[in-house]
Amino acid sequence: MSRRVDLKVGFRCNNYCHFCVQGDKRERLPAKEPAELYRALEEGRAGGATGVVITGGEPTLHKEIVAIARRARELGYALIQVQSNGRTFCYEAFCRRLIDAGVNEFGPSLHGSTPKIHDFLTGAPGAFLQTVSGIRLLKTLGQRVITNSVITKTNYRDLPDLARLLVALGADQFQFAYMHMSGRAGENQRWLAARKTLIEPYVKKALDVGIAAGRTVMTEAIPYCRMSGYEDYVAERIIPDTRIYDADCVIPDYTRARVDEGKARGPRCAECDWHDVCEGPWREYPELFGWDEFVPVRKKAVAAAGKGS
Ligand code: SF4
């Protein structure tokens, strides 16, 4: 039984992110028909799901996005989230239609604290202004906003400033996700991917900003050995069981798919005290950078060293 359905409604997008994982699906695949999407929503509910994340591509470009949200509400989903690049959230009438249809959580993405960084990474001049305006607008409409930011070589030094901006905008929760080097992100990995040892202090400073402001914060795809002292913020601990309606297949258990196919553990991971719960990095990471940054953690040794200091 999956608690959540991830419903990909189509892969068109008005951004062209350098770190996009969806490859050429935007050109190859048409938007899914409403009937197919409604069937997926029904199947998910019958399987016990209480939450749906409507995503893509950019789901707000789907002509029937409002009807899809309404159908989810009719079926009894308690959580209805739209995960988006956030640009269309700057239009108040559109946001009100989504809210009236039943959307009760908004998941825009923001990848930098300045137009220069965000617009470069998303390949879309003006995107920063629209997404930031969208977050501000949704908060004035009393909505819950949870954001995602992809960590790359272009923006990792900016993460603390980005966190300060997200706090100022009123985001309820923010997540920093290490880029997954698949699709376009895979093509760009040599200039876009940063080593995890390099990003670590900036990620932790950015988390500190959110923690001090009382926001829910987390990271994704950064194993515990690079999160020392911040292990509670590893998102993989709490990602709900999710059934994904992908481009042309259904992934019944996303956690299993991540662990069995998406992620990898290294030659020394068996020695680590986090071994049973850690998913490891996306498997493309060690193919590029090797395993030397992933050093097994001995929790007892860490605790003893803490007492001695
Ligand atoms: S199991 Fe491996 S990747 Fe995970 S925290 Fe331990 S050393 Fe790091």
Residues whose N, C-alpha, C, O or C-beta is under 5 A from the ligand:
A	BS01	SF4	P223 Y224 C225 C269 C272 W274 H275 C278 G280 F294 V295 P296 V297
